[in-house]
Each structure stands twice: as structure tokens, then as C-alpha cells.
Amino acid sequence: MNGEDPPERPEFIRNIIGGLERYNPEAAGTLEAYLQQQCEEKFCDCNANRALLKLYQLNPDRMKDEVITNILVKAMTQFPSSQFDLALHLLSPSVSNPGPSATSELAEAVSKLRALNAQLEGAQYALFWATMDSDDLYADLTTDIAGFDEMIRLRIAQLVSEAYREVQLRVLEEWLGMDEADVKRFVVETCGWKLGADGLVQIPRNVDNEAKKSEIREDVNVDMFARVIRRSWEETA
């Protein structure tokens, strides 16, 4: 995943975020349209989206709540990374870290997205899906992001493949938020993994999940022992 400098970024966007145009309030409309393209085409340009948030910071009258939440949701799909927090830090404190008495709809939405992101960053995948199902607002916040659930599941599967050679099917059901039949289809057709008769999913060997021999070598010479003995002798003298 390359959310910082995606190959899909067009030249005119590159010119905006790489020059003085990034401070032109009129560039907000162009960056908003580009964000909409990201949402529809399932790629993410966190660098360009932060430039848009910076324009909102400098021109609060142009700020759009739905655009802000879409940027945060897109950043969330890049987990585990700092992209969500980097975007969050460009929001006003009343929105990014509201107090208990805050009633703003945007502040509430951001608070819920922060909770979701924390669960993904903490690999609490089963809790993430349970939280998504607990309130219709979560569906409303992610509805503009085409293939949101799919992107999250693909990212989880990638992380699982980097850490395991085999995983119990029932565990994957919880981590992917899918029932048994859908998980079986997903791991075979999408991931290319194998289903074992013992309820285990076999993950092909790769550079990340392959066991590696670790050799620890310590070089100790006579001079080192001499210094230790001399220091011990001086302390007791």
C-alpha cells in the first residue's frame, strides 16, 4: 500500500501539493474532486488529502464535514500506519479531541472513527467488526468509500499472511467479520490460501512468515577479561 505517493496521482495534483498552489483557497475544489475520485476508485493519496485539510485549517469557511470524515476513513484503510493521526492533527482541537460535553456532529463522527482506527491499529479485528455493526452511524460514515469492507479485509489478510503459516478458520471468521462460507470463499479465491480438513487455513510461505535462523555471536577476547579482573581487584583493594 502506498498512500503517501500513489501511482494514480495525476500531474496537476502533483503540481498543487508540490508548489505554492497548495496555499491557494481555490485549490480546495480541485482537491475535493480528487478525493471523490479516490473514494470511487479504491486508492488513497494521504499527502494530497492532508493538503486539503491544511487549506480547511487556513480557510475555515470552506470546510466540509463530509469531506473531513471521508479523508479520515481513507486514511484508516492504510493501517497500521500514522496516516490517520497525521490527518487528525490538522483538525481543530474541538473536533479532533472534543470534551465530554461536545455536541457537534463532526466531533461525534471523528470520535467514532478514532475508536475504529485504534481497534485496527491494535489488531482488534473482531472488535472492529462488532463495533461497525453496533451503530448505523458507522455505515453512514463509510458509505462514500467504495469497497471499504473489502479493503479492510484485504489489509487484514495481508497482515495475517506476514505473521502466520496457518490459522484456524473460526479465528479468521472473527478477524474478517464473515461467516464460514464467505471466509472459505475469500481465503481460497481472493487470497489463494488452502483449506485443510482439520479446520486450519494454510498460508503459503513468504519472506515475512518464513522462520529464519538467528545466529547470535559474541566476541570476547583476553583483554576484555583482563579489564574486568583489574576493575574487580581495584574495587576490593
N, C-alpha and C positions, 0 to 999 in steps of 0.2 A: 504494500500500500504506500502510495506516495502523495499524501495530502498536502505537502508543502510546496511541491513544484510538479504538478501533474502534467503529463504529455498532452492532455486535452486543452491546456490553456492557450487561447488564441493570442496572436501577436499584439492586437490592440489592447488586450487586458494586461499583457506584459509591459506595454508602454505606460499604462496608467500606474501600475503598482511600482514601477521602477523609476518613475520620474516625478516631476512637480505636479502632474495631473492628479496624483493621489490626494492632494490637498484642495482640489477644485470641487466645491459642493455639487457642481453639475455632473460630476463623475459618478455620483451615488446611483442615479438611474441606470447607468450602464452596468455597474457592479451588481445591482439588484437583478437585472435581467440575466446576468451571467450566473448568479446564484440560482435562479429559476432553472437555467439550463443544467446546472449541477444536480438539482433535485430530480429532474426528469431523466437524466442520462446516467445516473448512478456513479458519478465520480465526484471528487471533492478537491477544492482548492482553498485550503485554510488560509494561505497567505493573502489571496485576494479578498476573502471574507473578512479577515482582520482589517484590511484597508477600508472596507465598507463600515465596519464598526467604529474605526477611528474617525471617519467622516461624520458618523452619527454623534460621536463624542464632541466633535468640534461644531456641529450644526444640529443641536437637539431638535429643532423644528422639523427636521427631515426624518427623524427616527420612526420606524415602523415596527410594532411589536412582533408581527408575524415573521418579518424578515429576521429579527434577532433570534427568535426561537428556532427558525429553520437553520440558521448558522450554527447554533449550539447543537442541534440534532445531527447535522452533518459532521461536526467536529467529534461528536460522540462515537460515530462509526469508525473512527480512527484508533480506538482503544487497542492496547494500552499505550497511551502517549500523553503528552502535555497539551495537545491541541485544544481540548475543551477548556482547560484552565487559562490558557493564553487568550482565548476569546472572552472568557468570563471576566478577566481582569480589565477589559476595555469597556465594561459596563459601569454605570454609576453604582456606588455602594448601596444605594437604596433598592437597587434591582438585584445586584449580584449577591448581596449579603443582607437581606431585609431582616428587620427585627420581628419579634413575635406579634406585634400589633399591625404589621404591614397588611394592607388590603388590596394592593394593586394586582390586577390580573396578570400582568407581566411578571411581577415579583413572585407570584404563586407558581407560574409556569416555570420560571427559572429554577425555583427551589425544587420542583419535582424533577426537572431534568438533571439537576446536580445530584439528586439521590440516585437516579438511574445510572448516571455516569460513574458514581462511586461504586456501585454494585458491579459494573463491568470491569472497572479498574481493579477491583478486589477479587475478581474471578468468582463472584457470587451469582453464577449464571441462573441457577434455579430460582433464586430470589428475584432476579431481574425480570424473568418471565411472569412470576407471580405478581410482582408489582405492576407490570404492564396490564395485567388482567384485572387489577383491583379497582381501577378508576377509568371511566371513559375519557377523561381528560388526556390520558397518555396517548390514546389513539388519535385524539384531535391534534395533539402536538406533533405527531409523526406522520400524519396523513399526507402532507405535501411531499414527503420524501419517498419517491418511488422505490419499491423493493427494500424498505427499511429492515423488516424482519429477516429477509433473505441475506442482506449484507451483514447483519449481526451474527446470524448463524454461520455464515461462511468464515467470518473472522474467528468465531469460537472454534470452529473445526480446524482452522489453520493453527491456532494456538495449541489445541489438543494434539495435533499431529506433531508439533515440535517438542512435546513433553512425554508422549506415551507411544508404546508399540502395540498395546491392546487396552481396550476399555470395555467395561460391562455395558451391554445395550441399555439396561434400565437407567444407568447413570447418564448416558447420552440423551435419553428421553428427557431427563430433568434439565440437563445443560442446554439442550436445544429447544426446549419448550414444545415438543412434538409428541404425538402418540407413537406407539410401537411401529405401526405400519408405515407412517410417514418417515420415521427415523431410519428404518431399514432401506426405504427407497432413497433417502437423502445420502446415506453413507455409501451406498453402492453406486448410484447413478451420478451423484454430484461430486462426491469425494474420491470415489474409486477405491474404497476400502472393502474388506472382505468380512462376511458374516460367518462366525463359527457356530458349530452345532451346540456348543456349551454356553451360549449366551454372551460370548465375547466378540467384540469387533476388532479385527486385526488391521493394524495400520502399517503400511509399507515403511521400510527403513528409509531414513533420510539423514542428512548431515546433522540435524538437530536432535533426533531421538535415538541415534545410534550410540550405544555405550562406547566410551572411549577410555583407553587405558591411561591412567595418570601416573607419571613417574616423578617421585619427589627425591631430589638428591641434595644432600648437604655436604659441602666440602669443609672438612675440619683438618687443620694442619697442626704441627707441633708448636708453632709459635703461638697459636691461639690457646693451647693448653698451658703454655708457659706463662702467658699473661694472667690467666685465671689463678694459677698456683701462686704467682708472685703477689697478686692482689690479696689473696686469702692470707698469705704469710704476713703481709704488711698490716692487715686489719687485726691480727691476733698478737702482733708484736707490741 
